[in-house]
Amino acid sequence: MKFLLLALLFIQLSCKEVEQENPLQPVLLHETTLEVLSRYVGIYSNNSIKGTGLLADSLGNVITVYHVVQEINGQNLKVSTDGVHFFHAKIIFFDKSNDLALLRTELTNQVKEISIESQDNLQQGQPILLVGAPYELQKSFLKGFISSPRREQLDLSYPDISFIQTHGTSFPGCSGAGVFLYNGKLIGLNRATYGNSYGNSIGLVIPAKILLEFKDKFTSTPR
């Protein structure tokens, strides 16, 4: 009997330690999951998925990486949030220097204003979430972590971007996906894989500040 009481006491103390180490409540994580899912947009050409985009607002503006859409014929460019219902999309603006494109779509999904986290506040080891289309498996929920908050001077075509380096979320079909912290704040847009082994490769994320500056510059244009 004494042994049983000690065992129960140990379990209770262990549970308290877990709660202290992981203060994120299940309700908050559920809200974050819904927020991340609500931002997912699949980018399609002739109903074949080519990448992912981020629903930026309730007006149907979608931000993605330019290299996903640059070779898609305008009439074939479509978006979908469920892989069933498709909507035509049009490239309104693009910025090759930052590999960004803004799409105007007929999506009417209601989303709240994006909350972002500054790159300066990010830390190594922070967990991240995204919804992408790895290997054409649309709307797949993935998790990983930040392996370096700031990565510069890589042998890429974008020397001026200070990328966020991630691990665990780099797969074909996830380029253009929004990357979020567990608190629901956007840290950036999944751009590229640095390495040759998908899944185990290093991911490079365009910081959220650059995304919103790009969006705000052009979304004032009449539809």
N, C-alpha and C positions, 0 to 999 in steps of 0.2 A: 504493500500500500504506500509506504514511504517513497519507494522507487517511482511509482506511478505519479505521485504528486510532484516529485522533482522533474519528471519527464514533461508533465503538463506545464510547469513553470518555465522550463527551457523553451518549449514551443512558443509560449506567449512572449517571452523576451525576444526570440528570433523574429516573430512577426512584427514586433515594434521596431526592431532594427531595420527590417525590410521597408516598413512604412517611412522611416526616417531617411533611408537612402534613396527612396523613390517617392518623393512628395507628390508626383503627378497623379491626381485622382482619376479613377476610371471614367468618371463623367466628363472630365476635361479631355481625356484622350479620345473619347467617343466624339466630342465636338470637333476635335482636330481632324479625326478621320473623315467626318462629314464635310469639313471645309476643304480638305485636300481632294476628296472625290468630286466636289462641286466645281473644282477648277479644271478638271481633266477634259481635254478635247483631243480626239484622234484626228490626225491629218491624213487624208486619203487622196489617191489618184486612181480613177476608174474603180472605185470601191476596194482598192488594195491599200492597206495602211502603210504609210511611209514614215511616220513619226508622231510626235505629240506636241500639243500646244497648251498654253495657259489662258484660261478665260479671265480676262482682265477686269471686266465690268459687266453690268446687266444690259449694256447696249450691244453686246455681241462682238466686241473687240477681242481678238485673240492674238497673243504674242507667241512667236515661236522662233526657232533659229532659221536663218535664211537658207542655209545649205539643205534643209529638208524640203523647201518649196521651190527653190530656184529653177529646177528643171521640170516642174509640173506644168503642163499646158493649162492655161487659164480656165478653159471650159471643163477640165477634168478635176480641178481642185475643189475638194469637198471636205466638210468636217462632220464629226459625229461624236456624241457623248456616250453612246451606248452600242455602237456598231450595227444598229438597226435603222435608225432614222438619220438620213443624211441631208445636209444643207450646203448650198453653194457658198463658196468663199472667194474673196478677191484680195489680192495683195495690194494694199494701199500705199504702204511705204516700206522701204527696207534700208538697212545700214550695213553694208558689207564690212566696214571696218570693225564692227562689233558683232557681226554675224546675227543680226536681228531682223525680223520681219513682222509687220503688223497686218493682220487680216481683218477685213470686215465680213461679218457673217450674218445669217438670219437667226442665230441662236437667241432665244429669249429667256434663258435661265436667269433667275434672280440670285445674285450673289452680293455679299456685303463688300465694303471697301477693303482692299488688300492692306493687311498689316505686315510691315516688313521688319526684319532685324538687320541692323547695321553690320557690315563685315567686320568692323572694328571690335564688335562685342562677341564674336564667335570664338569658340575654343576647340582645341583638339579633343576628339573623343565624343563630342556632342552627337547624339543620335539624330537622324534625319529620316523623313518620309517623302515618298513621291508616288504618283500613279502614272504609269506609262504603258507602253505596248511592247514589252520585250519579246523578241522573236515573233512579232505579229500577234501576240496574245493581248488583245486590247483591254484596257482598263484593269491592269494588274497592279496591285498594291505592293510596294517594295520598301524596304528599310535598309539603312546603312549608317555611316557615321562620317563626321568631318575628320579628315586625316591631316589637313593643314588649312587654317583660315585664310591664308594668303600665299599664292604661288605665282611668281613672276618670271619673265625672261625664259620661257619655254621655247623650244624649237617649233613654233607654230606660226601661222600667218597673222596672229593677233598679239603683237608684242606689247601693246599699250594696256591690255586688260590684266588686272591683278585677279586671277581666278581664285575661287574657293575649291580646294582639293578634297575630294570625297572618295569613299570606298564602299563597295557593295551594291551600287545602283547603276553600274555602267553596262548597259546591254543595247544591242541594236533595237531601234524602235522607241528608245527613251529619250532621244535628243529632242529638246524643246519642252520637256516636262518641268513643271514647277517643283522646286525642292523646298521642303518645309521643316521647321523644327517641331518638336513634340508639343510646343505651346501654340501651334497654328500659325506662327509667323513665317512669312516667305523669306528665304535667304537668297534665292536666285533661280536661274533657268539652266537646266542640264544641257551642256553644250557638246562635249566631246569625251572620248575615251583616250587616255594616254597609256599606251601599252598594247599588247597583242592578245591578251587572254581576257575575253569578256567575263564579267562577274568578279574576276580577281584583279581587274585593271583599275587604274586610277581614273576617277571621273573629274572633269573640270566644269565648274559651274560659273556662269556669268552672274555677278552680284546683283541683287534686287534693285539697288540704287540706279544702276545703269538701265535696267528694264523700265522703271517708272519714269525716268527722265526721257527715255525714248517714247514711251506711250503718251506722256503729257505733252510732248512736243507736237504730236500729230493728231491726237483724238479731238482737238478743238475744230478740226476741219469738218464742214458739213457733210452729212452722209448722202 
